Structures are given as C-alpha cells and as structure tokens.
Amino acid sequence: MDDQFARDIMHGLSSTPKYLSSKYFYDKQGDLLFQKIMNLEEYYLTRCEYEIFQNQKDQLLQQFSKDTCPFDLIEFGAGDGKKTKVLLEYFLQQGADFSYKPIDISRNALELLAKDLRKSLPGLDLETLQGEYFDVLSHAKSEPNRRKVVLFLGSNIGNFLKPVAVKFLSQLANSLSQKDLLLIGVDLVKDPKTIARAYNDSQGITREFNLNLLTRINRDLGADFDLDNFDHFPIYNPITGTARSFLISRAKQTVSIERLNASFHFEAWEPVHTEYSHKYRIDELAGLADESGFKVVNNYFDSKMNFVDCLWQLDD
Ligand SMILES: C[S@@+](CC[C@H](N)C(=O)[O-])C[C@H]1O[C@@H](n2cnc3c(N)ncnc32)[C@H](O)[C@@H]1O
C-alpha cells in the first residue's frame, strides 16, 4: 500500500461532495471484475473495439509502420490486453519491427498480461511498466529512429471530463515527436438507454466492481466500511454526455479508517462520486485533438458506429 493511495482517500472523503478516484478500482479483485464487465452483453464498448481491430488491423499496421519505420507500441492502462493482442498477433505474423510496452497502475494486471504474452506470443519484444501513465512514460525510452505509437484504448479518456482530458492529452503531446502517433479509443454518443445499461448490468457485476473500492480501503487502510450500508448508483446525463457512478450511503453512519487515523461521517443518501465515463460526438473529437496539439490522421469505426479509434499525430 503506498502513501499516495492513503493521501488520495483522505482528500476524497474529506471533500464536499465526497469522491474516490476510479484509478483505485484496479486491485486483484477489481481486475477480475473488470474482465467480467468486458464480457457482459450490456458492456458493448469492448466488443466494438475488438471488431475495429479485427477488421482494420492491416490499415493500422500500414499507418504504424509508414516509411518502414520500426515502432514501439506504448499502451496506457493496458489491463488484460485482450483487444491489443489482436494487433500484436497480426503484427508478428506480418514480420513487423516493433516492441510492446504496456503501462498499468495495477501490478497484478501487468503480471498476468506478461505471463500470458510470454506464453502465447513468445517472439514478442515486451517490456512492462508499472505505475501512473506519466510517471513511467519517461522510462519507455525509444531510440530516436523509432516511432512511438501510444495506445489509449477502451475509452479510458472518458474517465476525465473534457478540460482534464485536454490537459492530459496536451501533456502527452509534449512527450511525442512529429513522427509519433496516438491511437485513442473513444465511446460515442448513442441511445442513452444503451449507455445507461452499460454501467448498470443485470447481473450486478458493475455494482460489485464499484463496491470493491470500499473492500480495498477496508483491507489496505484498515477501514470499517459496511458494504451493506452502501449502494451502487450510476446515471447517464444525455445533455452533458457523461455517465457518472456513485456509491450512496444508505444510512447516517460513521466510518473509521485506522491507517488515516480518521473518521468520516456520511449522511443518509449521501453520494460518493467514483467514476466519470464521458461520451463524445465524432465532431467534438476533431476539436479535442486540436485543443490538445494534435491533428486527425484517420478514424476507424465499428460497423454500428458506436465506437471510434482515432489516429492522431502532432499538429505541425
Ligand atoms: C477500464 S480498464 C481498460 C483496460 C484496457 N485499456 C481496455 O481497453 O480493455 C483501465 C485500465 O487502466 C489502468 N489505469 C487506470 N488509471 C491509471 C493510471 N492513472 N495510470 C496507469 N494505469 C491506469 C487500470 O489499472 C486498468 O487496467
């Protein structure tokens, strides 16, 4: 357990309204639950991006290896890498000159990913990097003659509201050079009922995933959250295009956190914000690229136009 986690929980639960950062969902149990979420009928995002990679892997390889430049695939928040594996397999088959450097805050996810890839793709040039995106990006050293291709998939960018997304992408732009590329997977605005279902599945897996954050705080910080006293509450606002998840305190209660040497009071029905999942219209994405110092090279859609993988490079 690191001090940053303790500091962030202290800050989030001392704020009004209370919040917990979604980056802390991913402990061992959270990783497992997220894999289950990706297999849910209601969670269409993974299937859409998988289809894009299956159908357009050749076009992607042509862009990544343009001018016969060797490239380093650097993936932000790789998770189990299920979709990326479609690309890795194909690129190896085609004899492409590339390496794969997945970055993830979850040590467990990276260990499982490395184990799987070493077995299933033994020829892959692989280097895993554990930590926060930008803290470890500088360790992903590329030779100057190699192209960096940053993958930011699964609509992870939607976990930031637009102004924070612009800041994040501008910071990324500052660490890239003219020949580098960014492939960013983004969930698009669609029927609000479809979006709402993706965060409130019928089997209650997303509920378990959200509540697991409290189990993690109980375990890692010695807290006494009673999970029966909290509920999962997701909501999608079609005006702002943002789905939000909350944990709702079902009763007036006080929770102690031993490692923080602190107690936190919750009113009945008080919300704790845990996640943003922002959805974009396709015309907004060119603006997002522009505001962050990028230009659009190409957009790759699934057959239902539910999701897009945007290929961007630095604006000259
Ligand atoms: C929603 S999952 C998506 C996984 C994968 N990109 C996909 O599309 O299936 C988010 C992943 O990003 C990682 N993650 C979240 N916030 C992070 C951060 N600030 N730095 C590094 N990794 C992060 C999580 O551990 C998790 O594996």
The ligand as a MOL file (V3000), in Angstrom:
LIG
                    3D

  0  0  0     0  0            999 V3000
M  V30 BEGIN CTAB
M  V30 COUNTS 27 29 0 0 0
M  V30 BEGIN ATOM
M  V30 1 C -11.0680 0.4430 -17.9110 0
M  V30 2 S -9.5810 -0.5320 -17.8270 0 CHG=1
M  V30 3 C -9.2530 -0.6500 -19.5700 0
M  V30 4 C -8.2240 -1.6470 -19.9580 0
M  V30 5 C -7.8800 -1.6780 -21.4510 0
M  V30 6 N -7.2940 -0.4050 -21.8750 0
M  V30 7 C -9.0890 -1.9710 -22.2730 0
M  V30 8 O -9.4300 -1.1460 -23.1100 0
M  V30 9 O -9.6470 -3.0450 -22.1300 0 CHG=-1
M  V30 10 C -8.4360 0.6940 -17.2820 0
M  V30 11 C -7.0320 0.1970 -17.0400 0
M  V30 12 O -6.2030 1.3430 -16.8470 0
M  V30 13 C -5.4400 1.2240 -15.6550 0
M  V30 14 N -5.3070 2.5790 -15.0910 0
M  V30 15 C -6.3100 3.3720 -14.6310 0
M  V30 16 N -5.8180 4.5680 -14.2380 0
M  V30 17 C -4.4680 4.5110 -14.4510 0
M  V30 18 C -3.3990 5.4310 -14.2360 0
M  V30 19 N -3.6520 6.6420 -13.7440 0
M  V30 20 N -2.1400 5.0640 -14.5880 0
M  V30 21 C -1.9010 3.8240 -15.1030 0
M  V30 22 N -2.8770 2.9050 -15.3240 0
M  V30 23 C -4.1380 3.2440 -15.0070 0
M  V30 24 C -6.2360 0.2760 -14.7670 0
M  V30 25 O -5.4280 -0.4110 -13.8490 0
M  V30 26 C -6.8940 -0.6640 -15.7950 0
M  V30 27 O -6.1100 -1.8020 -16.0590 0
M  V30 END ATOM
M  V30 BEGIN BOND
M  V30 1 1 1 2
M  V30 2 1 2 3
M  V30 3 1 2 10
M  V30 4 1 3 4
M  V30 5 1 4 5
M  V30 6 1 5 6
M  V30 7 1 5 7
M  V30 8 2 7 8
M  V30 9 1 7 9
M  V30 10 1 10 11
M  V30 11 1 11 12
M  V30 12 1 11 26
M  V30 13 1 12 13
M  V30 14 1 13 14
M  V30 15 1 13 24
M  V30 16 1 14 15
M  V30 17 1 14 23
M  V30 18 2 15 16
M  V30 19 1 16 17
M  V30 20 1 17 18
M  V30 21 2 17 23
M  V30 22 1 18 19
M  V30 23 2 18 20
M  V30 24 1 20 21
M  V30 25 2 21 22
M  V30 26 1 22 23
M  V30 27 1 24 25
M  V30 28 1 24 26
M  V30 29 1 26 27
M  V30 END BOND
M  V30 END CTAB
M  END
